[in-house]
Amino acid sequence: MAQKATIYKVELSVSDMDRHYYETHKLTVAKHPSETDERLMVRLLAFALNANEQLELTKGLSTDDEPDIWQKSLSDELDLWVALGLPSEKIVRQSCGKAAKVIVYSYGGRTADVWWEKISNSTTRFDNLQVTNFLEKDTSELAKMAKRSMKLQVNIQDGEVMVSVDDSIVYVTPVELKTAGR
């Protein structure tokens, strides 16, 4: 019998001094049976880094033709496509054709480094692509914070990110591998 998704209730408070965005989002997150706590927390971090009223978590792992997070315009056009992990060059190319802006948040330590070495040259033509890497030590610490019911506080200032749940705090420094427009 197939395993069902595990439901997480998350109250995500975002204080983004860089974008002047301050809001609390009440999220119901379905964690796919094959999804790790690390990936779940990276998904929530990616949501916080791009948070706004139109941003939505999608079906993610259970659907091949959807990103993990997206933002659609009022006319149903894809403004933002957020993918996690190490997508193939083909997926990156298709994503860049579908959305006005694509952000890939890679993680996984050396595996992510090897992926970027392999794919970086083929992504230079995509002006709407941003690639950001999270360090393995940061994402493994985030994974330890995962709980079925969380009050997650994310503070962003000068590109630095502080994530806290209860008394646990993790500082994350996103590493820009490719900036949109370059």
DABELCOR-V485552 format. One record per residue. PHI is phi in whole degrees, 0 to 359 (none if undefined). D_FIRST is the distance of its C-alpha to the first C-alpha in Angstrom with 1 decimal. Layout:
# DABELCOR-V485552
phi:PHI d_first:D_FIRST
phi:PHI d_first:D_FIRST
This chain:
# DABELCOR-V485552
phi:none d_first:0.0
phi:291 d_first:3.8
phi:285 d_first:6.5
phi:263 d_first:9.3
phi:295 d_first:12.8
phi:265 d_first:15.2
phi:268 d_first:18.4
phi:244 d_first:21.7
phi:256 d_first:25.0
phi:233 d_first:27.8
phi:256 d_first:31.5
phi:256 d_first:32.9
phi:259 d_first:36.7
phi:248 d_first:38.3
phi:238 d_first:42.0
phi:254 d_first:42.8
phi:292 d_first:46.5
phi:291 d_first:46.6
phi:254 d_first:45.5
phi:57 d_first:46.8
phi:239 d_first:43.5
phi:224 d_first:42.7
phi:202 d_first:39.8
phi:246 d_first:36.9
phi:246 d_first:33.6
phi:263 d_first:31.0
phi:244 d_first:27.6
phi:250 d_first:24.1
phi:247 d_first:22.0
phi:267 d_first:18.3
phi:267 d_first:17.4
phi:302 d_first:14.8
phi:305 d_first:12.3
phi:270 d_first:14.5
phi:276 d_first:17.6
phi:273 d_first:20.0
phi:299 d_first:22.3
phi:299 d_first:25.1
phi:294 d_first:23.9
phi:302 d_first:23.3
phi:290 d_first:26.8
phi:295 d_first:28.3
phi:298 d_first:26.8
phi:293 d_first:28.6
phi:296 d_first:31.7
phi:298 d_first:31.8
phi:300 d_first:31.5
phi:298 d_first:34.4
phi:293 d_first:36.5
phi:240 d_first:36.4
phi:306 d_first:36.1
phi:195 d_first:37.7
phi:294 d_first:37.2
phi:267 d_first:35.6
phi:289 d_first:33.2
phi:224 d_first:29.4
phi:282 d_first:26.2
phi:254 d_first:24.0
phi:290 d_first:20.4
phi:61 d_first:21.2
phi:303 d_first:18.6
phi:277 d_first:16.4
phi:226 d_first:19.6
phi:285 d_first:21.9
phi:262 d_first:25.0
phi:235 d_first:25.2
phi:282 d_first:26.6
phi:282 d_first:25.3
phi:217 d_first:28.2
phi:214 d_first:30.7
phi:227 d_first:33.8
phi:250 d_first:35.0
phi:282 d_first:38.6
phi:296 d_first:39.6
phi:266 d_first:39.9
phi:69 d_first:36.3
phi:272 d_first:37.3
phi:279 d_first:35.4
phi:278 d_first:37.7
phi:219 d_first:35.5
phi:236 d_first:32.4
phi:246 d_first:31.1
phi:244 d_first:28.8
phi:247 d_first:27.6
phi:93 d_first:27.5
phi:231 d_first:29.0
phi:292 d_first:28.7
phi:291 d_first:30.3
phi:299 d_first:33.8
phi:298 d_first:32.5
phi:295 d_first:30.2
phi:298 d_first:33.2
phi:300 d_first:35.6
phi:297 d_first:33.4
phi:298 d_first:32.9
phi:295 d_first:36.7
phi:280 d_first:37.3
phi:266 d_first:35.2
phi:236 d_first:36.4
phi:294 d_first:39.7
phi:220 d_first:38.7
phi:236 d_first:35.8
phi:237 d_first:35.1
phi:251 d_first:33.0
phi:256 d_first:32.3
phi:267 d_first:31.7
phi:200 d_first:31.0
phi:126 d_first:30.2
phi:68 d_first:33.6
phi:300 d_first:35.0
phi:300 d_first:32.1
phi:293 d_first:33.0
phi:298 d_first:36.7
phi:296 d_first:36.0
phi:303 d_first:34.0
phi:294 d_first:37.0
phi:302 d_first:39.5
phi:287 d_first:37.8
phi:260 d_first:37.3
phi:302 d_first:40.3
phi:296 d_first:42.9
phi:280 d_first:40.9
phi:258 d_first:40.4
phi:298 d_first:44.1
phi:282 d_first:44.6
phi:266 d_first:42.2
phi:287 d_first:44.3
phi:262 d_first:41.5
phi:253 d_first:39.3
phi:237 d_first:39.2
phi:236 d_first:37.4
phi:234 d_first:37.1
phi:250 d_first:35.9
phi:253 d_first:34.8
phi:291 d_first:35.8
phi:300 d_first:33.3
phi:296 d_first:35.0
phi:288 d_first:34.7
phi:289 d_first:31.0
phi:290 d_first:30.1
phi:290 d_first:32.2
phi:299 d_first:30.6
phi:302 d_first:27.1
phi:291 d_first:28.5
phi:274 d_first:29.3
phi:297 d_first:25.8
phi:219 d_first:25.0
phi:297 d_first:22.8
phi:229 d_first:26.1
phi:226 d_first:28.9
phi:251 d_first:32.4
phi:256 d_first:33.0
phi:247 d_first:36.5
phi:238 d_first:37.3
phi:248 d_first:41.0
phi:235 d_first:42.2
phi:207 d_first:45.8
phi:53 d_first:47.5
phi:79 d_first:44.2
phi:266 d_first:43.2
phi:233 d_first:40.1
phi:243 d_first:39.7
phi:246 d_first:36.3
phi:225 d_first:36.2
phi:225 d_first:33.8
phi:54 d_first:35.6
phi:264 d_first:38.0
phi:267 d_first:36.3
phi:229 d_first:37.9
phi:233 d_first:37.0
phi:261 d_first:39.5
phi:241 d_first:38.2
phi:245 d_first:40.5
phi:296 d_first:39.0
phi:252 d_first:40.6
phi:284 d_first:41.6
phi:268 d_first:41.1
phi:212 d_first:42.1
phi:257 d_first:43.5
phi:303 d_first:43.3
phi:96 d_first:46.6
phi:232 d_first:47.3
